[in-house]
Amino acid sequence: MKSALWDFTLFTERRWWQAIALALWAVLIVASFTGCWFNRLNDSIMAPTKVVSGTITTVRRDESYEAICGIKAHIYKQCDDVPICCAYQIGITNEAGHTDWVFAFWPRYALGLERGRHILATLHRDQVIQFGRCNAYMCPSDVAYVIERDEDWRYTDP
């Protein structure tokens, strides 16, 4: 008796559903190995944490990464707080002229990071979701460096 796993007549007989199950099983095995490979590749391309030092050259608000302020948030006056508001893209340029782009989030009423100041920051790799571009099926996202907490940065002006 032949094993169903090695029976290639499986594809020619009426047991086509077994062929599909076998193919899906093979895809699942291959996908599990490539997922591990992609995680290692991602760590080699973009480290999980990174420390940068330089001058803040750009502070630009990006509303595409902010959630839409709904009726409930308007009633409770939460439209000016994180996570609804406010997303910023920040350019930090080091002495060699290389600019690192990073995301930061702070409320509208807070001072935030100031352009022209020298900063030492610990950046964390994270998924940043573009809430402003969501549709019925998905929200696009990016993997980027983020300043997550107030303890992750400090000014180092002379």
N, C-alpha and C positions, 0 to 999 in steps of 0.2 A: 504494500500500500504506500502510495506516494504521499509526502507531506503537502498540505495545501499551500504552504509557503513557497515551495519550489516547483509547484505544478504550473507550468507555463500554458497549459491548455485552458487555464482559468480565463484567459483573455478572449478565447475563441468560443467558449461555451456560453450558456445562458446565465452563468453565475457572474455577471458583470459587476454586481454590487460588491462582491468579494475583491475584485480587481481594484475598484475604487477605494475600498477600505485599506487594501495593501499599499496603494499609492499614497494615501493620506498618512498612513503610519510612517512611511519612508520620509515624507516631507516633514513630519513632526520631528523625527530623529535628526534630520539634517538641520532644521531650523534651531533646535536646541543647542547644537554645537556651534552654529554660526552666531547665535546670540552671545555666547561666551566670547567668541572671537571679536565681535564688534565692541563689546565692553572693554576688552583689553586694547583694542585699536583706539577707542575714544580716550582712554587714559593716556595713551602715548601721544595723541594729538593735542589734547587739552587737559592739563592737570586738574585734579579735583579742587585744589586751592593754589593760590598764587599771590605773592606779595609784590606790590608795585610801589614805586616812589617817583614822584614827579609833580609837575604843575598842572592844575586843572585848566585846560584850555577851552573846553566846550561844556556847557550845561544846557541841554536841549530837552524840553518836555515832549514826550511821545504819547499822545492820547490813544494810539492803537493798542497799547498794553494796559489800558485802564478799563475796568468794568463799567457797564452802563449804570447810571444812577437811576434806580427805579422809584416807584411811588413810595414804598415803605422807607427807603433810605431818605427820601425828601422829607417825609413826615418826622422821622427821628433825627433829622439834620446830620446825616452821616456822609453826605456827598463830598465833603472836603477831607475825609479821613482815608487812610490806607485800609483796605485794598481797592476801594473805588477810585480814589485819587491819590496820588499823582505819580506817574512813572517818568523817570528822567534817564536819558542817555548821557553819559559823562565821558569826556575824552581826557585821559591823563597822559601827558607827554613827559618822557624822561629826558635826561641830559643829552642822550644820543639822538634825540629827535623822533623816537618811536612812540606812537600813540596807542595806548590800550583803551578799548571801548568797554564800558561797564554800565550796568543798570543799577539804579538806586531808586528807592521808593520812600517818599515822605509826605506828610499831610500838606495841604495847600497853605496853611497858616504858619508852618514851621520855616525857619530860615534855610535849612538845607545846606548843600555844599556851594561854596562861592568860587566863581571863576577867578583865576589869577593867583590863587593860594597854592602853596606847596603842601602835598599830602603824602602820607604813608598809609597804604590800605592793604588789607587782606581780602582778596577776592575769592568767592566761592562759585564753582561751576553749578549751574542750576537751570531748570527748564523755566522759560519765561513765556507765558501764554498771551497771545494777542486777542484779548477779549473784544476789542473793537472790530475785529474781522471775523467773528464767529458767524456761522450759518446754522441751519437746522441739523446738520450732521456732524460738525466738528469745529474746533477752534485751532487755528494754526499756532504753532509754538516754535521757539528757538532754544538752543542750548547756548547760554552766554554766561559771562562772569557777572556776579551780582554782589553788591555790598549789602549784606543781610542784616547786620546789627550796628548799633552805634559804637560798639566796642571794636568793630572791624576797621576803623579809620581814625586818624588824628592829623591835625595840621602840624607841620614841621617848619613853619616859617622861621627864618633867622631873626 
